[in-house]
């Protein structure tokens, strides 16, 4: 599964969402938008992270997967 991850200038995750999720037929298409001095990355996430409920654990794992800047 792919996820969109938004980070701030310091590299802190400020948002994350599934990438390419289909909605209701006829519904509009949208997604997260980075603000000033934020970066968007689309990353491949391992299957075991798809159902993680602990946000701190999810962010820790996402940080490992983000490209180094």
mmCIF file of the N, C-alpha and C atoms, coordinates in Angstrom:
data_MODEL
# 
_entry.id   MODEL 
# 
loop_
_atom_site.group_PDB 
_atom_site.id 
_atom_site.type_symbol 
_atom_site.label_atom_id 
_atom_site.label_alt_id 
_atom_site.label_comp_id 
_atom_site.label_asym_id 
_atom_site.label_entity_id 
_atom_site.label_seq_id 
_atom_site.pdbx_PDB_ins_code 
_atom_site.Cartn_x 
_atom_site.Cartn_y 
_atom_site.Cartn_z 
_atom_site.occupancy 
_atom_site.B_iso_or_equiv 
_atom_site.pdbx_formal_charge 
_atom_site.auth_seq_id 
_atom_site.auth_comp_id 
_atom_site.auth_asym_id 
_atom_site.auth_atom_id 
_atom_site.pdbx_PDB_model_num 
ATOM 1   N N  . UNK A 1 1  ? 0.851   -1.173 0.000  1.00 0.00 ? 1  UNK A N  1 
ATOM 2   C CA . UNK A 1 1  ? 0.000   0.000  0.000  1.00 0.00 ? 1  UNK A CA 1 
ATOM 3   C C  . UNK A 1 1  ? 0.897   1.236  0.000  1.00 0.00 ? 1  UNK A C  1 
ATOM 4   N N  . UNK A 1 2  ? 0.435   2.260  -0.671 1.00 0.00 ? 2  UNK A N  1 
ATOM 5   C CA . UNK A 1 2  ? 1.162   3.523  -0.681 1.00 0.00 ? 2  UNK A CA 1 
ATOM 6   C C  . UNK A 1 2  ? 0.485   4.510  0.260  1.00 0.00 ? 2  UNK A C  1 
ATOM 7   N N  . UNK A 1 3  ? 1.307   5.357  0.873  1.00 0.00 ? 3  UNK A N  1 
ATOM 8   C CA . UNK A 1 3  ? 0.794   6.410  1.737  1.00 0.00 ? 3  UNK A CA 1 
ATOM 9   C C  . UNK A 1 3  ? 1.428   7.728  1.350  1.00 0.00 ? 3  UNK A C  1 
ATOM 10  N N  . UNK A 1 4  ? 0.670   8.782  1.544  1.00 0.00 ? 4  UNK A N  1 
ATOM 11  C CA . UNK A 1 4  ? 1.168   10.142 1.401  1.00 0.00 ? 4  UNK A CA 1 
ATOM 12  C C  . UNK A 1 4  ? 1.561   10.591 2.804  1.00 0.00 ? 4  UNK A C  1 
ATOM 13  N N  . UNK A 1 5  ? 2.791   11.084 2.940  1.00 0.00 ? 5  UNK A N  1 
ATOM 14  C CA . UNK A 1 5  ? 3.274   11.547 4.244  1.00 0.00 ? 5  UNK A CA 1 
ATOM 15  C C  . UNK A 1 5  ? 3.745   12.987 4.085  1.00 0.00 ? 5  UNK A C  1 
ATOM 16  N N  . UNK A 1 6  ? 3.247   13.868 4.941  1.00 0.00 ? 6  UNK A N  1 
ATOM 17  C CA . UNK A 1 6  ? 3.633   15.279 4.924  1.00 0.00 ? 6  UNK A CA 1 
ATOM 18  C C  . UNK A 1 6  ? 4.516   15.540 6.138  1.00 0.00 ? 6  UNK A C  1 
ATOM 19  N N  . UNK A 1 7  ? 5.680   16.146 5.885  1.00 0.00 ? 7  UNK A N  1 
ATOM 20  C CA . UNK A 1 7  ? 6.601   16.482 6.960  1.00 0.00 ? 7  UNK A CA 1 
ATOM 21  C C  . UNK A 1 7  ? 6.879   17.980 6.957  1.00 0.00 ? 7  UNK A C  1 
ATOM 22  N N  . UNK A 1 8  ? 7.220   18.490 8.136  1.00 0.00 ? 8  UNK A N  1 
ATOM 23  C CA . UNK A 1 8  ? 7.591   19.902 8.219  1.00 0.00 ? 8  UNK A CA 1 
ATOM 24  C C  . UNK A 1 8  ? 9.091   20.059 7.949  1.00 0.00 ? 8  UNK A C  1 
ATOM 25  N N  . UNK A 1 9  ? 9.569   21.263 8.024  1.00 0.00 ? 9  UNK A N  1 
ATOM 26  C CA . UNK A 1 9  ? 10.968  21.563 7.715  1.00 0.00 ? 9  UNK A CA 1 
ATOM 27  C C  . UNK A 1 9  ? 11.933  20.777 8.598  1.00 0.00 ? 9  UNK A C  1 
ATOM 28  N N  . UNK A 1 10 ? 11.524  20.482 9.828  1.00 0.00 ? 10 UNK A N  1 
ATOM 29  C CA . UNK A 1 10 ? 12.375  19.732 10.756 1.00 0.00 ? 10 UNK A CA 1 
ATOM 30  C C  . UNK A 1 10 ? 12.281  18.222 10.564 1.00 0.00 ? 10 UNK A C  1 
ATOM 31  N N  . UNK A 1 11 ? 11.409  17.763 9.657  1.00 0.00 ? 11 UNK A N  1 
ATOM 32  C CA . UNK A 1 11 ? 11.254  16.337 9.412  1.00 0.00 ? 11 UNK A CA 1 
ATOM 33  C C  . UNK A 1 11 ? 10.171  15.673 10.241 1.00 0.00 ? 11 UNK A C  1 
ATOM 34  N N  . UNK A 1 12 ? 9.448   16.451 11.050 1.00 0.00 ? 12 UNK A N  1 
ATOM 35  C CA . UNK A 1 12 ? 8.362   15.903 11.870 1.00 0.00 ? 12 UNK A CA 1 
ATOM 36  C C  . UNK A 1 12 ? 7.156   15.608 10.980 1.00 0.00 ? 12 UNK A C  1 
ATOM 37  N N  . UNK A 1 13 ? 6.546   14.444 11.161 1.00 0.00 ? 13 UNK A N  1 
ATOM 38  C CA . UNK A 1 13 ? 5.359   14.077 10.390 1.00 0.00 ? 13 UNK A CA 1 
ATOM 39  C C  . UNK A 1 13 ? 4.176   14.900 10.894 1.00 0.00 ? 13 UNK A C  1 
ATOM 40  N N  . UNK A 1 14 ? 3.536   15.624 9.983  1.00 0.00 ? 14 UNK A N  1 
ATOM 41  C CA . UNK A 1 14 ? 2.383   16.447 10.342 1.00 0.00 ? 14 UNK A CA 1 
ATOM 42  C C  . UNK A 1 14 ? 1.093   15.917 9.718  1.00 0.00 ? 14 UNK A C  1 
ATOM 43  N N  . UNK A 1 15 ? 1.206   14.907 8.849  1.00 0.00 ? 15 UNK A N  1 
ATOM 44  C CA . UNK A 1 15 ? 0.016   14.326 8.247  1.00 0.00 ? 15 UNK A CA 1 
ATOM 45  C C  . UNK A 1 15 ? 0.365   13.083 7.451  1.00 0.00 ? 15 UNK A C  1 
ATOM 46  N N  . UNK A 1 16 ? -0.599  12.168 7.357  1.00 0.00 ? 16 UNK A N  1 
ATOM 47  C CA . UNK A 1 16 ? -0.414  10.951 6.559  1.00 0.00 ? 16 UNK A CA 1 
ATOM 48  C C  . UNK A 1 16 ? -1.790  10.464 6.118  1.00 0.00 ? 16 UNK A C  1 
ATOM 49  N N  . UNK A 1 17 ? -1.840  9.893  4.915  1.00 0.00 ? 17 UNK A N  1 
ATOM 50  C CA . UNK A 1 17 ? -3.103  9.376  4.387  1.00 0.00 ? 17 UNK A CA 1 
ATOM 51  C C  . UNK A 1 17 ? -2.806  8.272  3.382  1.00 0.00 ? 17 UNK A C  1 
ATOM 52  N N  . UNK A 1 18 ? -3.771  7.373  3.227  1.00 0.00 ? 18 UNK A N  1 
ATOM 53  C CA . UNK A 1 18 ? -3.653  6.351  2.186  1.00 0.00 ? 18 UNK A CA 1 
ATOM 54  C C  . UNK A 1 18 ? -3.596  7.050  0.840  1.00 0.00 ? 18 UNK A C  1 
ATOM 55  N N  . UNK A 1 19 ? -2.835  6.515  -0.088 1.00 0.00 ? 19 UNK A N  1 
ATOM 56  C CA . UNK A 1 19 ? -2.698  7.090  -1.426 1.00 0.00 ? 19 UNK A CA 1 
ATOM 57  C C  . UNK A 1 19 ? -3.511  6.251  -2.409 1.00 0.00 ? 19 UNK A C  1 
ATOM 58  N N  . UNK A 1 20 ? -4.340  6.918  -3.194 1.00 0.00 ? 20 UNK A N  1 
ATOM 59  C CA . UNK A 1 20 ? -5.068  6.217  -4.245 1.00 0.00 ? 20 UNK A CA 1 
ATOM 60  C C  . UNK A 1 20 ? -6.278  5.429  -3.786 1.00 0.00 ? 20 UNK A C  1 
ATOM 61  N N  . UNK A 1 21 ? -6.867  5.794  -2.668 1.00 0.00 ? 21 UNK A N  1 
ATOM 62  C CA . UNK A 1 21 ? -8.055  5.099  -2.175 1.00 0.00 ? 21 UNK A CA 1 
ATOM 63  C C  . UNK A 1 21 ? -9.259  5.547  -2.991 1.00 0.00 ? 21 UNK A C  1 
ATOM 64  N N  . UNK A 1 22 ? -10.029 4.581  -3.472 1.00 0.00 ? 22 UNK A N  1 
ATOM 65  C CA . UNK A 1 22 ? -11.219 4.891  -4.262 1.00 0.00 ? 22 UNK A CA 1 
ATOM 66  C C  . UNK A 1 22 ? -12.382 5.248  -3.340 1.00 0.00 ? 22 UNK A C  1 
ATOM 67  N N  . UNK A 1 23 ? -13.127 6.258  -3.716 1.00 0.00 ? 23 UNK A N  1 
ATOM 68  C CA . UNK A 1 23 ? -14.280 6.679  -2.931 1.00 0.00 ? 23 UNK A CA 1 
ATOM 69  C C  . UNK A 1 23 ? -15.575 6.255  -3.606 1.00 0.00 ? 23 UNK A C  1 
ATOM 70  N N  . UNK A 1 24 ? -16.634 6.910  -3.249 1.00 0.00 ? 24 UNK A N  1 
ATOM 71  C CA . UNK A 1 24 ? -17.942 6.645  -3.833 1.00 0.00 ? 24 UNK A CA 1 
ATOM 72  C C  . UNK A 1 24 ? -17.942 7.012  -5.314 1.00 0.00 ? 24 UNK A C  1 
ATOM 73  N N  . UNK A 1 25 ? -18.649 6.241  -6.135 1.00 0.00 ? 25 UNK A N  1 
ATOM 74  C CA . UNK A 1 25 ? -18.747 6.614  -7.547 1.00 0.00 ? 25 UNK A CA 1 
ATOM 75  C C  . UNK A 1 25 ? -19.338 8.026  -7.689 1.00 0.00 ? 25 UNK A C  1 
ATOM 76  N N  . UNK A 1 26 ? -18.734 8.838  -8.522 1.00 0.00 ? 26 UNK A N  1 
ATOM 77  C CA . UNK A 1 26 ? -19.220 10.196 -8.748 1.00 0.00 ? 26 UNK A CA 1 
ATOM 78  C C  . UNK A 1 26 ? -18.729 11.213 -7.741 1.00 0.00 ? 26 UNK A C  1 
ATOM 79  N N  . UNK A 1 27 ? -18.011 10.750 -6.716 1.00 0.00 ? 27 UNK A N  1 
ATOM 80  C CA . UNK A 1 27 ? -17.496 11.688 -5.709 1.00 0.00 ? 27 UNK A CA 1 
ATOM 81  C C  . UNK A 1 27 ? -16.252 12.381 -6.251 1.00 0.00 ? 27 UNK A C  1 
ATOM 82  N N  . UNK A 1 28 ? -15.964 13.531 -5.733 1.00 0.00 ? 28 UNK A N  1 
ATOM 83  C CA . UNK A 1 28 ? -14.763 14.256 -6.132 1.00 0.00 ? 28 UNK A CA 1 
ATOM 84  C C  . UNK A 1 28 ? -13.503 13.558 -5.637 1.00 0.00 ? 28 UNK A C  1 
ATOM 85  N N  . UNK A 1 29 ? -12.393 14.013 -6.152 1.00 0.00 ? 29 UNK A N  1 
ATOM 86  C CA . UNK A 1 29 ? -11.108 13.449 -5.758 1.00 0.00 ? 29 UNK A CA 1 
ATOM 87  C C  . UNK A 1 29 ? -10.328 14.529 -5.022 1.00 0.00 ? 29 UNK A C  1 
ATOM 88  N N  . UNK A 1 30 ? -9.718  14.170 -3.924 1.00 0.00 ? 30 UNK A N  1 
ATOM 89  C CA . UNK A 1 30 ? -8.938  15.126 -3.158 1.00 0.00 ? 30 UNK A CA 1 
ATOM 90  C C  . UNK A 1 30 ? -7.869  14.406 -2.374 1.00 0.00 ? 30 UNK A C  1 
ATOM 91  N N  . UNK A 1 31 ? -7.166  15.136 -1.593 1.00 0.00 ? 31 UNK A N  1 
ATOM 92  C CA . UNK A 1 31 ? -6.124  14.539 -0.775 1.00 0.00 ? 31 UNK A CA 1 
ATOM 93  C C  . UNK A 1 31 ? -5.435  15.609 0.036  1.00 0.00 ? 31 UNK A C  1 
ATOM 94  N N  . UNK A 1 32 ? -4.477  15.186 0.840  1.00 0.00 ? 32 UNK A N  1 
ATOM 95  C CA . UNK A 1 32 ? -3.760  16.146 1.666  1.00 0.00 ? 32 UNK A CA 1 
ATOM 96  C C  . UNK A 1 32 ? -2.916  17.095 0.813  1.00 0.00 ? 32 UNK A C  1 
ATOM 97  N N  . UNK A 1 33 ? -2.762  18.302 1.289  1.00 0.00 ? 33 UNK A N  1 
ATOM 98  C CA . UNK A 1 33 ? -1.965  19.322 0.608  1.00 0.00 ? 33 UNK A CA 1 
ATOM 99  C C  . UNK A 1 33 ? -0.966  19.875 1.613  1.00 0.00 ? 33 UNK A C  1 
ATOM 100 N N  . UNK A 1 34 ? 0.282   19.941 1.197  1.00 0.00 ? 34 UNK A N  1 
ATOM 101 C CA . UNK A 1 34 ? 1.327   20.473 2.080  1.00 0.00 ? 34 UNK A CA 1 
ATOM 102 C C  . UNK A 1 34 ? 1.205   21.984 2.190  1.00 0.00 ? 34 UNK A C  1 
ATOM 103 N N  . UNK A 1 35 ? 1.500   22.480 3.361  1.00 0.00 ? 35 UNK A N  1 
ATOM 104 C CA . UNK A 1 35 ? 1.515   23.918 3.592  1.00 0.00 ? 35 UNK A CA 1 
ATOM 105 C C  . UNK A 1 35 ? 2.902   24.481 3.333  1.00 0.00 ? 35 UNK A C  1 
ATOM 106 N N  . UNK A 1 36 ? 3.083   25.761 3.649  1.00 0.00 ? 36 UNK A N  1 
ATOM 107 C CA . UNK A 1 36 ? 4.395   26.384 3.477  1.00 0.00 ? 36 UNK A CA 1 
ATOM 108 C C  . UNK A 1 36 ? 5.476   25.627 4.256  1.00 0.00 ? 36 UNK A C  1 
ATOM 109 N N  . UNK A 1 37 ? 6.609   25.435 3.623  1.00 0.00 ? 37 UNK A N  1 
ATOM 110 C CA . UNK A 1 37 ? 7.770   24.773 4.223  1.00 0.00 ? 37 UNK A CA 1 
ATOM 111 C C  . UNK A 1 37 ? 7.493   23.330 4.640  1.00 0.00 ? 37 UNK A C  1 
ATOM 112 N N  . UNK A 1 38 ? 6.514   22.682 3.997  1.00 0.00 ? 38 UNK A N  1 
ATOM 113 C CA . UNK A 1 38 ? 6.239   21.270 4.233  1.00 0.00 ? 38 UNK A CA 1 
ATOM 114 C C  . UNK A 1 38 ? 6.545   20.493 2.959  1.00 0.00 ? 38 UNK A C  1 
ATOM 115 N N  . UNK A 1 39 ? 6.806   19.203 3.131  1.00 0.00 ? 39 UNK A N  1 
ATOM 116 C CA . UNK A 1 39 ? 7.164   18.329 2.020  1.00 0.00 ? 39 UNK A CA 1 
ATOM 117 C C  . UNK A 1 39 ? 6.197   17.156 1.965  1.00 0.00 ? 39 UNK A C  1 
ATOM 118 N N  . UNK A 1 40 ? 5.856   16.731 0.744  1.00 0.00 ? 40 UNK A N  1 
ATOM 119 C CA . UNK A 1 40 ? 4.998   15.561 0.542  1.00 0.00 ? 40 UNK A CA 1 
ATOM 120 C C  . UNK A 1 40 ? 5.834   14.443 -0.057 1.00 0.00 ? 40 UNK A C  1 
ATOM 121 N N  . UNK A 1 41 ? 5.738   13.247 0.533  1.00 0.00 ? 41 UNK A N  1 
ATOM 122 C CA . UNK A 1 41 ? 6.365   12.049 -0.021 1.00 0.00 ? 41 UNK A CA 1 
ATOM 123 C C  . UNK A 1 41 ? 5.297   10.981 -0.171 1.00 0.00 ? 41 UNK A C  1 
ATOM 124 N N  . UNK A 1 42 ? 5.365   10.226 -1.248 1.00 0.00 ? 42 UNK A N  1 
ATOM 125 C CA . UNK A 1 42 ? 4.513   9.054  -1.430 1.00 0.00 ? 42 UNK A CA 1 
ATOM 126 C C  . UNK A 1 42 ? 5.434   7.853  -1.262 1.00 0.00 ? 42 UNK A C  1 
ATOM 127 N N  . UNK A 1 43 ? 5.131   7.025  -0.252 1.00 0.00 ? 43 UNK A N  1 
ATOM 128 C CA . UNK A 1 43 ? 6.012   5.899  0.060  1.00 0.00 ? 43 UNK A CA 1 
ATOM 129 C C  . UNK A 1 43 ? 5.218   4.594  0.069  1.00 0.00 ? 43 UNK A C  1 
ATOM 130 N N  . UNK A 1 44 ? 5.909   3.511  -0.189 1.00 0.00 ? 44 UNK A N  1 
ATOM 131 C CA . UNK A 1 44 ? 5.340   2.166  -0.092 1.00 0.00 ? 44 UNK A CA 1 
ATOM 132 C C  . UNK A 1 44 ? 5.421   1.735  1.367  1.00 0.00 ? 44 UNK A C  1 
ATOM 133 N N  . UNK A 1 45 ? 4.303   1.275  1.915  1.00 0.00 ? 45 UNK A N  1 
ATOM 134 C CA . UNK A 1 45 ? 4.233   0.894  3.328  1.00 0.00 ? 45 UNK A CA 1 
ATOM 135 C C  . UNK A 1 45 ? 3.980   -0.608 3.421  1.00 0.00 ? 45 UNK A C  1 
ATOM 136 N N  . UNK A 1 46 ? 4.730   -1.326 4.274  1.00 0.00 ? 46 UNK A N  1 
ATOM 137 C CA . UNK A 1 46 ? 4.524   -2.768 4.421  1.00 0.00 ? 46 UNK A CA 1 
ATOM 138 C C  . UNK A 1 46 ? 3.104   -3.093 4.908  1.00 0.00 ? 46 UNK A C  1 
ATOM 139 N N  . UNK A 1 47 ? 2.634   -4.246 4.503  1.00 0.00 ? 47 UNK A N  1 
ATOM 140 C CA . UNK A 1 47 ? 1.271   -4.688 4.835  1.00 0.00 ? 47 UNK A CA 1 
ATOM 141 C C  . UNK A 1 47 ? 0.994   -4.654 6.339  1.00 0.00 ? 47 UNK A C  1 
ATOM 142 N N  . UNK A 1 48 ? 1.995   -4.985 7.155  1.00 0.00 ? 48 UNK A N  1 
ATOM 143 C CA . UNK A 1 48 ? 1.762   -5.034 8.611  1.00 0.00 ? 48 UNK A CA 1 
ATOM 144 C C  . UNK A 1 48 ? 1.450   -3.671 9.216  1.00 0.00 ? 48 UNK A C  1 
ATOM 145 N N  . UNK A 1 49 ? 1.705   -2.583 8.486  1.00 0.00 ? 49 UNK A N  1 
ATOM 146 C CA . UNK A 1 49 ? 1.386   -1.246 9.002  1.00 0.00 ? 49 UNK A CA 1 
ATOM 147 C C  . UNK A 1 49 ? 0.001   -0.761 8.580  1.00 0.00 ? 49 UNK A C  1 
ATOM 148 N N  . UNK A 1 50 ? -0.693  -1.522 7.752  1.00 0.00 ? 50 UNK A N  1 
ATOM 149 C CA . UNK A 1 50 ? -1.998  -1.082 7.244  1.00 0.00 ? 50 UNK A CA 1 
ATOM 150 C C  . UNK A 1 50 ? -3.047  -0.922 8.337  1.00 0.00 ? 50 UNK A C  1 
ATOM 151 N N  . UNK A 1 51 ? -2.959  -1.698 9.394  1.00 0.00 ? 51 UNK A N  1 
ATOM 152 C CA . UNK A 1 51 ? -3.990  -1.671 10.440 1.00 0.00 ? 51 UNK A CA 1 
ATOM 153 C C  . UNK A 1 51 ? -3.476  -1.172 11.787 1.00 0.00 ? 51 UNK A C  1 
ATOM 154 N N  . UNK A 1 52 ? -2.318  -0.506 11.799 1.00 0.00 ? 52 UNK A N  1 
ATOM 155 C CA . UNK A 1 52 ? -1.752  -0.007 13.058 1.00 0.00 ? 52 UNK A CA 1 
ATOM 156 C C  . UNK A 1 52 ? -2.678  1.054  13.644 1.00 0.00 ? 52 UNK A C  1 
ATOM 157 N N  . UNK A 1 53 ? -2.977  0.938  14.938 1.00 0.00 ? 53 UNK A N  1 
ATOM 158 C CA . UNK A 1 53 ? -3.871  1.885  15.596 1.00 0.00 ? 53 UNK A CA 1 
ATOM 159 C C  . UNK A 1 53 ? -3.124  2.886  16.475 1.00 0.00 ? 53 UNK A C  1 
ATOM 160 N N  . UNK A 1 54 ? -1.877  2.587  16.813 1.00 0.00 ? 54 UNK A N  1 
ATOM 161 C CA . UNK A 1 54 ? -1.072  3.467  17.657 1.00 0.00 ? 54 UNK A CA 1 
ATOM 162 C C  . UNK A 1 54 ? -0.341  4.472  16.764 1.00 0.00 ? 54 UNK A C  1 
ATOM 163 N N  . UNK A 1 55 ? -0.731  5.729  16.844 1.00 0.00 ? 55 UNK A N  1 
ATOM 164 C CA . UNK A 1 55 ? -0.175  6.774  15.977 1.00 0.00 ? 55 UNK A CA 1 
ATOM 165 C C  . UNK A 1 55 ? 1.330   6.933  16.196 1.00 0.00 ? 55 UNK A C  1 
ATOM 166 N N  . UNK A 1 56 ? 1.786   6.872  17.437 1.00 0.00 ? 56 UNK A N  1 
ATOM 167 C CA . UNK A 1 56 ? 3.217   7.018  17.706 1.00 0.00 ? 56 UNK A CA 1 
ATOM 168 C C  . UNK A 1 56 ? 4.015   5.910  17.024 1.00 0.00 ? 56 UNK A C  1 
ATOM 169 N N  . UNK A 1 57 ? 3.501   4.686  17.091 1.00 0.00 ? 57 UNK A N  1 
ATOM 170 C CA . UNK A 1 57 ? 4.166   3.553  16.435 1.00 0.00 ? 57 UNK A CA 1 
ATOM 171 C C  . UNK A 1 57 ? 4.153   3.746  14.915 1.00 0.00 ? 57 UNK A C  1 
ATOM 172 N N  . UNK A 1 58 ? 3.024   4.159  14.368 1.00 0.00 ? 58 UNK A N  1 
ATOM 173 C CA . UNK A 1 58 ? 2.915   4.387  12.923 1.00 0.00 ? 58 UNK A CA 1 
ATOM 174 C C  . UNK A 1 58 ? 3.923   5.451  12.479 1.00 0.00 ? 58 UNK A C  1 
ATOM 175 N N  . UNK A 1 59 ? 3.964   6.583  13.173 1.00 0.00 ? 59 UNK A N  1 
ATOM 176 C CA . UNK A 1 59 ? 4.882   7.659  12.791 1.00 0.00 ? 59 UNK A CA 1 
ATOM 177 C C  . UNK A 1 59 ? 6.338   7.200  12.893 1.00 0.00 ? 59 UNK A C  1 
ATOM 178 N N  . UNK A 1 60 ? 6.659   6.435  13.911 1.00 0.00 ? 60 UNK A N  1 
ATOM 179 C CA . UNK A 1 60 ? 8.020   5.925  14.060 1.00 0.00 ? 60 UNK A CA 1 
ATOM 180 C C  . UNK A 1 60 ? 8.397   5.041  12.870 1.00 0.00 ? 60 UNK A C  1 
ATOM 181 N N  . UNK A 1 61 ? 7.481   4.181  12.447 1.00 0.00 ? 61 UNK A N  1 
ATOM 182 C CA . UNK A 1 61 ? 7.748   3.301  11.297 1.00 0.00 ? 61 UNK A CA 1 
ATOM 183 C C  . UNK A 1 61 ? 7.795   4.096  9.992  1.00 0.00 ? 61 UNK A C  1 
ATOM 184 N N  . UNK A 1 62 ? 6.914   5.081  9.844  1.00 0.00 ? 62 UNK A N  1 
ATOM 185 C CA . UNK A 1 62 ? 6.923   5.899  8.627  1.00 0.00 ? 62 UNK A CA 1 
ATOM 186 C C  . UNK A 1 62 ? 8.226   6.680  8.510  1.00 0.00 ? 62 UNK A C  1 
ATOM 187 N N  . UNK A 1 63 ? 8.747   7.194  9.631  1.00 0.00 ? 63 UNK A N  1 
ATOM 188 C CA . UNK A 1 63 ? 10.002  7.943  9.600  1.00 0.00 ? 63 UNK A CA 1 
ATOM 189 C C  . UNK A 1 63 ? 11.143  7.084  9.058  1.00 0.00 ? 63 UNK A C  1 
ATOM 190 N N  . UNK A 1 64 ? 11.137  5.795  9.395  1.00 0.00 ? 64 UNK A N  1 
ATOM 191 C CA . UNK A 1 64 ? 12.170  4.889  8.882  1.00 0.00 ? 64 UNK A CA 1 
ATOM 192 C C  . UNK A 1 64 ? 12.073  4.726  7.365  1.00 0.00 ? 64 UNK A C  1 
ATOM 193 N N  . UNK A 1 65 ? 10.863  4.829  6.827  1.00 0.00 ? 65 UNK A N  1 
ATOM 194 C CA . UNK A 1 65 ? 10.627  4.598  5.397  1.00 0.00 ? 65 UNK A CA 1 
ATOM 195 C C  . UNK A 1 65 ? 10.780  5.845  4.537  1.00 0.00 ? 65 UNK A C  1 
ATOM 196 N N  . UNK A 1 66 ? 10.772  7.006  5.172  1.00 0.00 ? 66 UNK A N  1 
ATOM 197 C CA . UNK A 1 66 ? 10.874  8.258  4.400  1.00 0.00 ? 66 UNK A CA 1 
ATOM 198 C C  . UNK A 1 66 ? 12.274  8.414  3.814  1.00 0.00 ? 66 UNK A C  1 
ATOM 199 N N  . UNK A 1 67 ? 12.367  8.995  2.625  1.00 0.00 ? 67 UNK A N  1 
ATOM 200 C CA . UNK A 1 67 ? 13.690  9.258  2.057  1.00 0.00 ? 67 UNK A CA 1 
ATOM 201 C C  . UNK A 1 67 ? 14.451  10.254 2.917  1.00 0.00 ? 67 UNK A C  1 
ATOM 202 N N  . UNK A 1 68 ? 15.742  10.068 3.039  1.00 0.00 ? 68 UNK A N  1 
ATOM 203 C CA . UNK A 1 68 ? 16.601  10.982 3.820  1.00 0.00 ? 68 UNK A CA 1 
ATOM 204 C C  . UNK A 1 68 ? 16.779  12.265 3.040  1.00 0.00 ? 68 UNK A C  1 
ATOM 205 N N  . UNK A 1 69 ? 16.726  13.374 3.753  1.00 0.00 ? 69 UNK A N  1 
ATOM 206 C CA . UNK A 1 69 ? 16.889  14.687 3.103  1.00 0.00 ? 69 UNK A CA 1 
ATOM 207 C C  . UNK A 1 69 ? 18.041  15.425 3.695  1.00 0.00 ? 69 UNK A C  1 
# 
